[in-house]
Amino acid sequence: MTIEDLRARIDAIDDQLVSLLNARAACAIEIGRLKRRDALPIFQGDREQAVIRHSRAVTARLGGPLGEEAIARLFERIIDEARRLEAAFEESAEREGGASW
Amino acid sequence: MTIEDLRARIDAIDDQLVSLLNARAACAIEIGRLKRRDALPIFQGDREQAVIRHSRAVTARLGGPLGEEAIARLFERIIDEARRLEAAFEESAEREGGASW
């Protein structure tokens, strides 16, 4: 394959990554909504640690080339963005009396 | 769906994310190999900017919930890990006279 072929493959992978990241974010927002409804704590460090452990185990099973540390760094960022999005939705829900979604 | 259902869905998404991130990293490593073979510059800022623009356009087309800024931050990290991995492979190739992979 040429560099151009490989870049086209990366672009196609990126389409799927963006789609999956959005599907994941939608799940995280819905979890946030259920937690507020049921007055559960929004931040759950044990769940975040489980997500990181899971991602490490998957990359180890696949044999990389991304190592466990690299995947852990990526998932820390993914979790961070999910948390940020949940917080934004929470603020918006509070402002609008929870009626908007 | 319950919180547990949503978490199971996130875990399944994460399996796919880890798999795609590794497929992407393998492409990036192969691009690095071709660049070295053809004595092309390893760092190409215009390509990195194109990747970010592409990811922003895809999330805008999907309508989120991840905004363009959030996706750009995630892809900056993904590119950063790819660059780190390419550098590690390059060092290893130099050390072993380029014969190891």
Backbone of each chain as ProteinMPNN parsed JSONL, in Angstrom:
{"seq_chain_A": "MTIEDLRARIDAIDDQLVSLLNARAACAIEIGRLKRRDALPIFQGDREQAVIRHSRAVTARLGGPLGEEAIARLFERIIDEARRLEAAFEESAEREGGASW", "coords_chain_A": {"N_chain_A": [[0.836, -1.214, 0.0], [0.388, 2.277, -0.67], [1.446, 5.469, 0.763], [-0.685, 7.214, 0.412], [-2.855, 5.422, 0.152], [-2.822, 4.345, 2.725], [-3.407, 6.571, 4.222], [-6.004, 7.07, 3.367], [-7.203, 4.834, 4.419], [-6.845, 5.389, 7.134], [-8.46, 7.683, 7.314], [-10.968, 6.528, 6.887], [-11.124, 4.862, 9.114], [-11.14, 6.869, 11.035], [-13.634, 8.057, 10.563], [-15.265, 6.033, 11.598], [-14.342, 6.015, 14.23], [-15.12, 8.586, 15.157], [-17.868, 8.323, 14.993], [-18.352, 6.188, 16.803], [-17.33, 7.34, 19.15], [-19.174, 9.355, 19.537], [-21.507, 7.845, 19.896], [-20.818, 6.605, 22.247], [-20.591, 8.839, 23.919], [-23.251, 9.651, 23.969], [-24.385, 7.553, 25.415], [-23.081, 8.004, 27.865], [-24.156, 10.473, 28.595], [-26.817, 9.768, 28.95], [-26.543, 7.99, 31.083], [-25.766, 9.856, 33.007], [-28.149, 11.3, 33.199], [-29.877, 9.378, 34.27], [-28.595, 8.953, 36.712], [-28.926, 11.427, 37.965], [-31.696, 11.499, 38.127], [-32.124, 9.402, 39.894], [-30.787, 10.31, 42.063], [-28.104, 9.541, 42.398], [-24.523, 9.464, 42.996], [-22.672, 11.525, 40.747], [-20.0, 11.388, 39.91], [-18.053, 8.559, 39.625], [-15.46, 7.017, 40.625], [-14.604, 4.361, 40.723], [-15.869, 3.084, 38.607], [-14.698, 4.463, 36.48], [-12.065, 3.62, 36.725], [-12.467, 0.938, 36.17], [-13.163, 1.075, 33.484], [-10.767, 1.948, 32.343], [-9.097, -0.22, 33.022], [-10.381, -2.209, 31.527], [-9.943, -1.289, 28.878], [-7.167, -1.471, 28.75], [-6.863, -4.25, 29.018], [-8.056, -5.13, 26.663], [-6.357, -4.092, 24.634], [-4.021, -5.396, 25.3], [-4.763, -8.019, 24.814], [-5.155, -7.894, 22.07], [-2.6, -7.44, 21.325], [-1.443, -4.987, 20.669], [-0.574, -2.563, 18.061], [-0.601, -0.461, 19.944], [0.371, 0.171, 23.191], [-0.423, -0.719, 26.638], [-0.133, 1.542, 28.275], [-0.364, 3.681, 26.49], [-2.989, 3.295, 25.537], [-4.352, 3.614, 27.936], [-3.825, 6.323, 28.444], [-5.255, 7.453, 26.282], [-7.897, 6.652, 26.875], [-8.261, 7.922, 29.297], [-8.508, 10.518, 28.414], [-10.808, 10.27, 26.815], [-12.717, 9.612, 28.759], [-12.548, 11.932, 30.245], [-13.597, 13.813, 28.452], [-16.199, 12.844, 28.287], [-17.046, 13.3, 30.885], [-16.919, 16.049, 30.991], [-18.887, 16.688, 29.134], [-21.156, 15.568, 30.339], [-21.269, 17.234, 32.561], [-21.845, 19.675, 31.36], [-24.372, 19.12, 30.302], [-25.701, 18.689, 32.661], [-25.611, 21.192, 33.924], [-27.153, 22.597, 32.095], [-29.562, 21.234, 32.376], [-30.193, 21.855, 35.0], [-30.509, 24.593, 34.798], [-32.73, 24.718, 33.214], [-34.644, 23.529, 34.661], [-34.59, 20.806, 34.444], [-36.243, 19.916, 32.493], [-35.664, 19.797, 29.847], [-34.591, 17.572, 28.538]], "CA_chain_A": [[0.0, 0.0, 0.0], [1.101, 3.556, -0.677], [1.09, 6.392, 1.853], [-2.045, 7.727, 0.155], [-3.796, 4.338, 0.517], [-2.853, 4.222, 4.187], [-4.125, 7.75, 4.745], [-7.436, 6.854, 3.087], [-7.652, 3.858, 5.415], [-6.938, 6.119, 8.41], [-9.656, 8.544, 7.264], [-12.149, 5.661, 7.048], [-11.122, 4.488, 10.537], [-11.523, 8.053, 11.812], [-15.099, 8.174, 10.469], [-15.852, 5.094, 12.558], [-13.987, 6.468, 15.587], [-15.968, 9.73, 15.536], [-19.217, 7.798, 15.178], [-18.375, 5.429, 18.065], [-17.122, 8.266, 20.272], [-20.446, 10.032, 19.76], [-22.441, 6.863, 20.469], [-20.367, 6.442, 23.633], [-20.945, 10.061, 24.653], [-24.71, 9.632, 24.172], [-24.603, 6.629, 26.549], [-22.613, 8.665, 29.091], [-25.137, 11.505, 28.935], [-28.01, 9.068, 29.451], [-26.191, 7.527, 32.432], [-25.821, 11.049, 33.861], [-29.56, 11.635, 33.414], [-30.428, 8.378, 35.209], [-28.011, 9.188, 38.038], [-29.597, 12.58, 38.581], [-33.074, 11.096, 38.44], [-32.124, 8.512, 41.06], [-29.958, 10.961, 43.091], [-26.848, 8.815, 42.603], [-23.369, 10.337, 42.771], [-22.333, 11.64, 39.322], [-18.638, 10.905, 39.707], [-17.812, 7.241, 40.221], [-14.078, 6.7, 40.285], [-14.389, 2.92, 40.527], [-16.298, 2.779, 37.238], [-13.679, 4.998, 35.565], [-10.922, 2.707, 36.795], [-12.85, -0.302, 35.474], [-13.101, 1.369, 32.043], [-9.335, 1.968, 31.973], [-8.616, -1.614, 33.083], [-10.964, -2.917, 30.386], [-9.257, -0.878, 27.642], [-5.821, -2.062, 28.824], [-6.961, -5.696, 28.779], [-8.37, -5.371, 25.24], [-5.178, -3.855, 23.791], [-3.065, -6.467, 25.605], [-5.239, -9.221, 24.115], [-4.919, -7.691, 20.636], [-1.156, -7.383, 21.092], [-1.038, -3.668, 20.202], [0.698, -1.975, 18.496], [-0.698, 0.488, 21.059], [0.599, -0.466, 24.479], [-1.417, -0.445, 27.675], [-0.024, 2.921, 28.769], [-0.905, 4.569, 25.451], [-4.452, 3.147, 25.548], [-4.842, 4.215, 29.184], [-3.828, 7.785, 28.241], [-6.359, 7.797, 25.377], [-9.184, 6.495, 27.555], [-8.39, 8.999, 30.296], [-9.01, 11.68, 27.68], [-12.188, 9.968, 26.414], [-13.526, 9.732, 29.977], [-12.539, 13.348, 30.593], [-14.559, 14.506, 27.574], [-17.539, 12.395, 28.68], [-17.351, 13.978, 32.144], [-17.14, 17.443, 30.637], [-20.18, 16.747, 28.443], [-22.177, 15.324, 31.365], [-21.366, 18.439, 33.396], [-22.518, 20.701, 30.559], [-25.788, 18.761, 30.246], [-26.25, 18.858, 33.999], [-25.847, 22.632, 34.098], [-28.273, 22.987, 31.248], [-30.765, 20.649, 32.978], [-30.516, 22.631, 36.2], [-30.977, 25.897, 34.379], [-34.056, 24.622, 32.596], [-35.515, 22.758, 35.548], [-34.546, 19.37, 34.144], [-37.328, 19.549, 31.597], [-35.298, 19.918, 28.431], [-34.219, 16.326, 27.856]], "C_chain_A": [[0.863, 1.254, 0.0], [0.696, 4.387, 0.547], [-0.334, 6.91, 1.649], [-3.111, 6.682, 0.492], [-3.954, 4.261, 2.034], [-3.586, 5.4, 4.809], [-5.624, 7.621, 4.508], [-8.001, 5.846, 4.095], [-7.808, 4.533, 6.785], [-8.189, 7.003, 8.424], [-10.927, 7.721, 7.483], [-12.264, 5.197, 8.505], [-11.6, 5.673, 11.375], [-13.026, 8.312, 11.741], [-15.765, 7.271, 11.511], [-15.555, 5.524, 13.993], [-14.909, 7.603, 16.03], [-17.387, 9.247, 15.82], [-19.331, 7.047, 16.519], [-18.2, 6.341, 19.273], [-18.414, 9.021, 20.572], [-21.492, 9.083, 20.363], [-22.116, 6.652, 21.949], [-20.772, 7.646, 24.482], [-22.445, 10.105, 24.93], [-25.063, 8.693, 25.331], [-24.222, 7.301, 27.87], [-23.602, 9.736, 29.549], [-26.392, 10.864, 29.532], [-27.754, 8.512, 30.859], [-26.272, 8.698, 33.413], [-27.265, 11.417, 34.195], [-30.183, 10.667, 34.44], [-29.888, 8.591, 36.62], [-28.677, 10.377, 38.729], [-31.008, 12.217, 39.004], [-33.126, 10.292, 39.737], [-31.237, 9.044, 42.187], [-28.71, 10.14, 43.44], [-25.67, 9.779, 42.39], [-22.969, 10.339, 41.285], [-20.944, 11.054, 39.062], [-18.463, 9.562, 40.388], [-16.458, 6.73, 39.769], [-13.841, 5.223, 40.033], [-14.787, 2.493, 39.117], [-15.236, 3.282, 36.24], [-12.444, 4.096, 35.558], [-11.213, 1.395, 36.067], [-12.77, -0.116, 33.96], [-11.645, 1.342, 31.565], [-8.783, 0.534, 31.971], [-9.105, -2.416, 31.884], [-10.202, -2.577, 29.098], [-7.832, -1.447, 27.6], [-5.869, -3.548, 28.47], [-7.209, -5.981, 27.303], [-7.127, -5.168, 24.385], [-4.111, -4.922, 24.061], [-3.447, -7.74, 24.853], [-4.972, -9.115, 22.62], [-3.423, -7.685, 20.316], [-0.685, -6.071, 20.466], [-1.315, -3.473, 18.714], [0.596, -0.934, 19.61], [-0.545, -0.277, 22.37], [-0.464, -0.078, 25.488], [-1.357, 0.997, 28.163], [-0.63, 3.908, 27.771], [-2.434, 4.509, 25.451], [-5.033, 3.776, 26.815], [-4.885, 5.741, 29.045], [-4.989, 8.212, 27.355], [-7.706, 7.697, 26.09], [-9.353, 7.49, 28.701], [-8.961, 10.25, 29.632], [-10.47, 11.472, 27.28], [-13.135, 10.129, 27.611], [-13.646, 11.202, 30.387], [-13.552, 14.126, 29.744], [-15.991, 14.107, 27.926], [-17.983, 13.141, 29.937], [-17.702, 15.449, 31.878], [-18.532, 17.631, 30.016], [-21.329, 16.536, 29.436], [-22.384, 16.574, 32.214], [-22.111, 19.536, 32.648], [-24.014, 20.414, 30.492], [-26.452, 18.982, 31.595], [-26.57, 20.328, 34.264], [-27.071, 23.075, 33.32], [-29.599, 22.45, 31.828], [-31.194, 21.443, 34.203], [-31.108, 23.985, 35.826], [-32.421, 25.833, 33.885], [-34.985, 23.731, 33.403], [-35.602, 21.289, 35.18], [-35.558, 18.953, 33.1], [-36.892, 19.407, 30.13], [-34.873, 18.618, 27.765], [-34.453, 15.117, 28.722]], "O_chain_A": [[1.938, 1.281, 0.6], [-0.252, 4.059, 1.26], [-1.097, 7.029, 2.608], [-4.153, 7.018, 1.054], [-5.061, 4.13, 2.556], [-4.299, 5.247, 5.801], [-6.425, 8.018, 5.355], [-9.131, 5.988, 4.563], [-8.777, 4.283, 7.503], [-8.895, 7.065, 9.431], [-11.847, 8.157, 8.175], [-13.361, 5.145, 9.062], [-12.375, 5.5, 12.316], [-13.632, 8.733, 12.726], [-16.693, 7.68, 12.209], [-16.413, 5.411, 14.869], [-15.422, 7.586, 17.149], [-18.03, 9.702, 16.767], [-20.286, 7.247, 17.269], [-18.845, 6.143, 20.303], [-18.715, 9.297, 21.734], [-22.266, 9.478, 21.235], [-23.009, 6.537, 22.787], [-21.235, 7.497, 25.613], [-22.867, 10.545, 26.0], [-25.94, 9.005, 26.136], [-24.939, 7.188, 28.865], [-23.853, 9.888, 30.744], [-26.953, 11.368, 30.505], [-28.633, 8.556, 31.72], [-26.787, 8.549, 34.521], [-27.571, 11.798, 35.324], [-30.91, 11.079, 35.345], [-30.614, 8.434, 37.601], [-28.955, 10.335, 39.927], [-31.46, 12.575, 40.092], [-34.025, 10.462, 40.561], [-30.961, 8.33, 43.151], [-28.311, 10.05, 44.6], [-25.803, 10.784, 41.691], [-22.933, 9.287, 40.646], [-20.747, 10.311, 38.1], [-18.696, 9.435, 41.59], [-16.312, 6.113, 38.713], [-12.984, 4.858, 39.228], [-14.132, 1.648, 38.507], [-14.92, 2.593, 35.27], [-11.855, 3.845, 34.506], [-10.332, 0.813, 35.434], [-12.364, -1.026, 33.237], [-11.338, 0.782, 30.513], [-8.092, 0.128, 31.038], [-8.357, -3.198, 31.298], [-9.858, -3.469, 28.323], [-7.352, -1.853, 26.542], [-5.028, -4.044, 27.721], [-6.663, -6.933, 26.744], [-6.855, -5.978, 23.499], [-3.379, -5.309, 23.15], [-2.589, -8.447, 24.325], [-4.612, -10.098, 21.972], [-3.029, -7.899, 19.169], [0.354, -6.038, 19.806], [-2.189, -4.137, 18.156], [1.622, -0.556, 20.175], [-1.252, -1.254, 22.617], [-1.302, 0.784, 25.224], [-2.39, 1.61, 28.436], [-1.32, 4.851, 28.158], [-3.098, 5.542, 25.373], [-6.091, 4.402, 26.767], [-5.848, 6.381, 29.467], [-5.642, 9.218, 27.633], [-8.561, 8.566, 25.923], [-10.478, 7.859, 29.037], [-9.79, 10.951, 30.211], [-11.28, 12.391, 27.393], [-14.215, 10.708, 27.487], [-14.706, 11.654, 30.819], [-14.271, 14.987, 30.252], [-16.897, 14.939, 27.872], [-19.135, 13.561, 30.05], [-18.639, 16.003, 32.453], [-19.249, 18.584, 30.322], [-22.342, 17.233, 29.384], [-23.513, 16.934, 32.547], [-22.922, 20.25, 33.239], [-24.833, 21.326, 30.607], [-27.606, 19.403, 31.674], [-27.646, 20.667, 34.758], [-27.91, 23.825, 33.818], [-30.625, 23.129, 31.776], [-32.382, 21.678, 34.427], [-32.065, 24.46, 36.439], [-33.218, 26.747, 34.1], [-35.991, 23.239, 32.891], [-36.555, 20.602, 35.548], [-35.721, 17.761, 32.841], [-37.664, 18.952, 29.286], [-34.799, 18.561, 26.537], [-34.191, 13.992, 28.297]]}, "seq_chain_B": "MTIEDLRARIDAIDDQLVSLLNARAACAIEIGRLKRRDALPIFQGDREQAVIRHSRAVTARLGGPLGEEAIARLFERIIDEARRLEAAFEESAEREGGASW", "coords_chain_B": {"N_chain_B": [[-33.422, 1.829, 29.113], [-31.234, 0.516, 31.616], [-28.71, 1.784, 33.931], [-26.762, -0.169, 34.091], [-27.148, -1.566, 31.672], [-26.433, 0.446, 29.9], [-23.79, 0.796, 30.551], [-22.778, -1.671, 29.768], [-23.148, -1.401, 27.056], [-21.37, 0.705, 26.569], [-18.968, -0.617, 27.214], [-18.87, -2.464, 25.118], [-18.65, -0.723, 22.959], [-16.181, 0.338, 23.609], [-14.503, -1.872, 23.214], [-14.542, -1.955, 20.424], [-13.462, 0.571, 19.889], [-10.835, 0.321, 20.91], [-9.852, -1.626, 19.218], [-10.048, -0.351, 16.684], [-8.39, 1.858, 17.156], [-5.957, 0.577, 17.396], [-5.716, -0.542, 14.83], [-5.533, 1.802, 13.402], [-3.144, 2.82, 14.453], [-1.365, 0.921, 13.504], [-1.451, 1.499, 10.774], [-0.328, 4.075, 10.856], [2.26, 3.5, 11.702], [3.172, 2.031, 9.539], [3.069, 4.009, 7.578], [5.08, 5.653, 8.59], [7.256, 3.952, 8.178], [7.34, 3.821, 5.378], [7.868, 6.488, 4.829], [10.417, 6.821, 5.906], [11.831, 5.018, 4.299], [11.595, 6.307, 1.842], [12.848, 8.625, 2.397], [11.308, 10.81, 3.248], [9.972, 13.709, 4.996], [9.256, 13.057, 8.434], [7.481, 14.292, 10.228], [4.499, 15.834, 9.43], [2.837, 18.556, 9.414], [0.696, 19.612, 7.976], [-0.809, 17.402, 7.183], [-1.61, 16.482, 9.69], [-3.233, 18.577, 10.487], [-5.212, 18.305, 8.564], [-6.348, 15.88, 9.336], [-7.479, 16.563, 11.795], [-9.33, 18.499, 10.924], [-10.965, 16.872, 9.37], [-12.054, 15.141, 11.332], [-13.501, 16.958, 12.834], [-15.395, 17.772, 10.93], [-16.82, 15.392, 10.547], [-18.028, 14.944, 13.061], [-19.596, 17.213, 13.207], [-21.338, 16.746, 11.104], [-22.652, 14.496, 12.067], [-23.934, 15.638, 14.163], [-23.175, 15.609, 16.819], [-23.39, 13.976, 20.116], [-20.843, 14.992, 20.846], [-18.992, 17.891, 20.559], [-17.263, 19.933, 18.09], [-14.904, 20.963, 19.211], [-14.367, 19.212, 21.319], [-13.976, 16.789, 19.934], [-11.775, 17.541, 18.41], [-9.868, 17.858, 20.444], [-9.69, 15.189, 21.301], [-8.703, 13.927, 18.987], [-6.294, 15.227, 18.709], [-4.912, 14.038, 20.769], [-4.947, 11.364, 19.925], [-3.409, 11.542, 17.58], [-1.063, 12.377, 18.74], [-0.318, 10.103, 20.209], [0.104, 8.356, 18.096], [2.277, 9.57, 16.894], [4.167, 9.313, 18.892], [4.446, 6.563, 18.961], [5.382, 6.039, 16.372], [7.851, 7.31, 16.593], [9.092, 5.685, 18.497], [9.249, 3.286, 17.07], [10.903, 4.116, 15.061], [13.301, 4.718, 16.401], [13.914, 2.147, 17.253], [14.246, 0.917, 14.788], [16.474, 2.273, 13.818], [18.386, 1.515, 15.677], [18.564, -1.143, 15.151], [19.438, -1.26, 12.61], [17.415, -1.019, 10.777], [16.435, -3.422, 10.018], [14.631, -4.888, 11.428], [11.888, -4.804, 11.07]], "CA_chain_B": [[-32.213, 1.075, 29.508], [-30.692, 0.804, 32.946], [-27.295, 2.192, 33.951], [-25.939, -1.354, 33.776], [-27.256, -1.793, 30.216], [-25.663, 1.495, 29.198], [-22.36, 0.506, 30.77], [-22.434, -2.815, 28.911], [-23.041, -0.851, 25.703], [-20.097, 1.453, 26.52], [-17.871, -1.593, 27.164], [-18.822, -3.025, 23.757], [-18.096, 0.358, 22.118], [-14.755, 0.463, 23.934], [-13.813, -2.958, 22.5], [-14.371, -1.524, 19.024], [-12.541, 1.721, 19.871], [-9.453, -0.152, 21.092], [-9.495, -2.338, 17.991], [-9.838, 0.65, 15.622], [-7.202, 2.671, 17.488], [-4.787, -0.236, 17.063], [-5.636, -0.622, 13.361], [-5.054, 3.125, 12.987], [-1.735, 2.932, 14.837], [-0.604, 0.072, 12.571], [-1.334, 2.291, 9.532], [0.609, 5.184, 11.105], [3.607, 2.913, 11.75], [3.53, 1.68, 8.16], [3.366, 5.29, 6.901], [6.415, 6.056, 9.061], [8.245, 3.087, 7.512], [7.448, 4.252, 3.976], [8.52, 7.81, 4.803], [11.867, 6.63, 6.106], [12.351, 4.351, 3.101], [11.653, 7.279, 0.748], [13.511, 9.821, 2.927], [10.352, 11.916, 3.367], [9.921, 14.209, 6.379], [8.372, 12.262, 9.289], [6.424, 15.157, 10.753], [3.835, 16.622, 8.39], [1.806, 19.306, 10.123], [-0.5, 19.823, 7.148], [-1.614, 16.182, 7.272], [-2.227, 16.432, 11.017], [-4.34, 19.546, 10.466], [-6.288, 17.725, 7.735], [-6.997, 14.842, 10.155], [-8.33, 17.274, 12.767], [-10.462, 19.092, 10.182], [-11.839, 15.757, 8.981], [-12.79, 14.657, 12.51], [-14.479, 18.009, 13.158], [-16.474, 17.744, 9.928], [-17.646, 14.196, 10.756], [-18.885, 15.118, 14.248], [-20.587, 18.245, 12.87], [-22.343, 16.099, 10.252], [-23.44, 13.603, 12.928], [-24.685, 16.453, 15.121], [-22.723, 15.357, 18.192], [-23.304, 15.064, 21.104], [-19.509, 15.584, 21.022], [-18.79, 19.06, 19.717], [-16.026, 19.954, 17.303], [-13.733, 21.199, 20.075], [-14.112, 17.969, 22.063], [-13.413, 15.827, 18.977], [-10.428, 18.009, 18.065], [-8.987, 17.506, 21.572], [-9.471, 13.735, 21.281], [-7.84, 13.552, 17.863], [-4.921, 15.699, 19.007], [-4.301, 12.999, 21.608], [-4.751, 10.169, 19.08], [-2.259, 11.849, 16.714], [0.101, 12.43, 19.624], [0.082, 8.72, 20.508], [0.627, 7.794, 16.844], [3.604, 10.167, 16.7], [5.018, 8.704, 19.904], [4.67, 5.178, 18.545], [6.264, 6.115, 15.2], [9.195, 7.657, 17.072], [9.635, 4.497, 19.168], [9.61, 2.329, 16.025], [12.036, 4.678, 14.335], [14.493, 4.479, 17.228], [14.212, 0.712, 17.229], [14.737, 0.606, 13.441], [17.831, 2.804, 13.708], [19.245, 0.715, 16.526], [18.743, -2.481, 14.583], [19.786, -1.117, 11.202], [16.241, -1.013, 9.909], [16.158, -4.776, 9.518], [13.791, -5.681, 12.325], [10.447, -4.877, 10.758]], "C_chain_B": [[-31.748, 1.479, 30.896], [-29.24, 1.282, 32.817], [-26.411, 1.002, 33.588], [-25.972, -1.691, 32.293], [-26.371, -0.804, 29.456], [-24.166, 1.266, 29.362], [-21.906, -0.673, 29.92], [-22.278, -2.336, 27.467], [-21.725, -0.083, 25.541], [-18.923, 0.474, 26.446], [-17.727, -2.181, 25.756], [-18.254, -1.994, 22.782], [-16.587, 0.457, 22.353], [-13.934, -0.659, 23.286], [-13.523, -2.536, 21.064], [-13.388, -0.367, 18.932], [-11.092, 1.246, 19.977], [-8.974, -0.851, 19.817], [-9.192, -1.345, 16.856], [-8.597, 1.496, 15.891], [-5.932, 1.888, 17.176], [-4.613, -0.386, 15.554], [-5.076, 0.69, 12.809], [-3.56, 3.274, 13.272], [-0.863, 2.095, 13.897], [-0.415, 0.802, 11.237], [-0.293, 3.395, 9.709], [2.052, 4.668, 11.122], [4.078, 2.579, 10.333], [3.834, 2.947, 7.348], [4.758, 5.766, 7.306], [7.516, 5.259, 8.358], [8.447, 3.531, 6.063], [8.157, 5.603, 3.866], [10.025, 7.682, 4.983], [12.505, 6.01, 4.87], [12.566, 5.36, 1.971], [12.264, 8.601, 1.179], [12.595, 11.049, 2.914], [10.37, 12.435, 4.801], [8.892, 13.416, 7.196], [7.19, 13.101, 9.793], [5.809, 15.973, 9.628], [2.615, 17.3, 8.994], [0.548, 19.506, 9.302], [-1.406, 18.593, 7.178], [-2.313, 16.109, 8.633], [-3.411, 17.409, 11.088], [-5.519, 19.003, 9.661], [-7.06, 16.659, 8.517], [-7.95, 15.497, 11.168], [-9.568, 17.871, 12.067], [-11.482, 18.019, 9.812], [-12.69, 15.305, 10.172], [-13.846, 15.68, 12.944], [-15.68, 17.952, 12.212], [-17.394, 16.547, 10.178], [-18.564, 14.408, 11.964], [-19.944, 16.19, 13.994], [-21.713, 17.629, 12.042], [-23.248, 15.192, 11.084], [-24.296, 14.387, 13.917], [-24.357, 16.135, 16.572], [-23.291, 14.083, 18.773], [-21.903, 15.647, 21.335], [-19.347, 16.739, 20.044], [-17.453, 18.993, 18.983], [-14.792, 20.136, 18.173], [-13.356, 19.922, 20.831], [-13.458, 16.937, 21.14], [-11.994, 16.244, 18.593], [-9.445, 17.667, 19.187], [-8.675, 16.003, 21.567], [-8.52, 13.341, 20.152], [-6.427, 14.108, 18.021], [-4.191, 14.643, 19.839], [-4.01, 11.735, 20.789], [-3.524, 10.359, 18.178], [-0.971, 11.837, 17.539], [0.6, 11.019, 19.937], [0.666, 8.048, 19.259], [2.058, 8.281, 16.622], [4.62, 9.523, 17.654], [5.419, 7.279, 19.488], [5.617, 5.137, 17.336], [7.698, 6.385, 15.63], [9.855, 6.444, 17.725], [10.078, 3.461, 18.13], [10.838, 2.808, 15.262], [13.336, 4.447, 15.099], [14.91, 3.018, 17.154], [14.775, 0.311, 15.863], [16.179, 1.076, 13.276], [18.823, 1.94, 14.476], [19.572, -0.618, 15.862], [18.995, -2.415, 13.077], [18.607, -1.257, 10.258], [15.803, -2.401, 9.485], [15.062, -5.492, 10.297], [12.311, -5.7, 11.958], [10.139, -4.353, 9.364]], "O_chain_B": [[-31.856, 2.64, 31.292], [-28.631, 1.198, 31.751], [-25.428, 1.151, 32.862], [-24.949, -2.059, 31.715], [-25.666, -1.163, 28.513], [-23.379, 1.505, 28.446], [-20.786, -0.68, 29.409], [-21.397, -2.797, 26.742], [-21.05, -0.199, 24.518], [-17.978, 0.707, 25.693], [-16.615, -2.372, 25.263], [-17.476, -2.335, 21.89], [-15.815, 0.638, 21.412], [-12.802, -0.431, 22.857], [-12.42, -2.727, 20.552], [-12.571, -0.317, 18.013], [-10.225, 1.706, 19.233], [-7.828, -0.683, 19.398], [-8.191, -1.49, 16.154], [-7.843, 1.814, 14.971], [-4.939, 2.468, 16.739], [-3.489, -0.359, 15.053], [-4.263, 0.698, 11.884], [-2.807, 3.785, 12.443], [0.241, 2.505, 13.536], [0.658, 0.731, 10.638], [0.527, 3.628, 8.821], [2.956, 5.329, 10.612], [5.233, 2.814, 9.978], [4.751, 2.954, 6.527], [5.528, 6.229, 6.464], [8.56, 5.8, 7.993], [9.577, 3.61, 5.58], [8.938, 5.837, 2.944], [10.805, 8.348, 4.302], [13.584, 6.422, 4.444], [13.556, 5.299, 1.242], [12.218, 9.584, 0.44], [13.025, 12.164, 2.618], [10.735, 11.704, 5.722], [7.793, 13.136, 6.715], [6.044, 12.651, 9.776], [6.51, 16.721, 8.946], [1.529, 16.727, 9.078], [-0.551, 19.566, 9.855], [-2.63, 18.723, 7.197], [-3.477, 15.718, 8.713], [-4.45, 17.102, 11.672], [-6.677, 19.211, 10.023], [-8.278, 16.545, 8.381], [-9.075, 15.039, 11.365], [-10.692, 17.758, 12.557], [-12.691, 18.222, 9.922], [-13.898, 15.109, 10.039], [-14.942, 15.313, 13.368], [-16.829, 18.068, 12.639], [-18.611, 16.665, 10.038], [-19.75, 14.086, 11.899], [-21.06, 16.094, 14.503], [-22.886, 17.942, 12.242], [-24.454, 15.12, 10.848], [-25.272, 13.86, 14.45], [-25.178, 16.37, 17.459], [-23.648, 13.178, 18.019], [-21.783, 16.7, 21.961], [-19.545, 16.576, 18.84], [-16.63, 18.111, 19.229], [-13.751, 19.537, 17.909], [-12.178, 19.594, 20.966], [-12.49, 16.283, 21.53], [-11.111, 15.397, 18.464], [-8.323, 17.238, 18.921], [-7.536, 15.599, 21.8], [-7.631, 12.512, 20.348], [-5.469, 13.521, 17.519], [-3.004, 14.389, 19.636], [-2.958, 11.115, 20.944], [-2.705, 9.451, 18.033], [0.068, 11.35, 17.092], [1.805, 10.77, 19.93], [1.61, 7.265, 19.356], [2.934, 7.516, 16.219], [5.757, 9.232, 17.283], [6.567, 6.863, 19.644], [6.531, 4.314, 17.279], [8.639, 5.782, 15.115], [11.046, 6.203, 17.525], [11.129, 2.836, 18.272], [11.696, 2.016, 14.87], [14.344, 4.035, 14.524], [16.089, 2.693, 17.012], [15.671, -0.53, 15.781], [17.004, 0.385, 12.68], [19.93, 1.666, 14.013], [20.677, -1.148, 15.983], [18.791, -3.395, 12.362], [18.777, -1.575, 9.08], [14.888, -2.539, 8.673], [14.608, -6.565, 9.897], [11.556, -6.523, 12.477], [8.98, -4.345, 8.949]]}, "name": "protein", "num_of_chains": 2, "seq": "MTIEDLRARIDAIDDQLVSLLNARAACAIEIGRLKRRDALPIFQGDREQAVIRHSRAVTARLGGPLGEEAIARLFERIIDEARRLEAAFEESAEREGGASWMTIEDLRARIDAIDDQLVSLLNARAACAIEIGRLKRRDALPIFQGDREQAVIRHSRAVTARLGGPLGEEAIARLFERIIDEARRLEAAFEESAEREGGASW"}
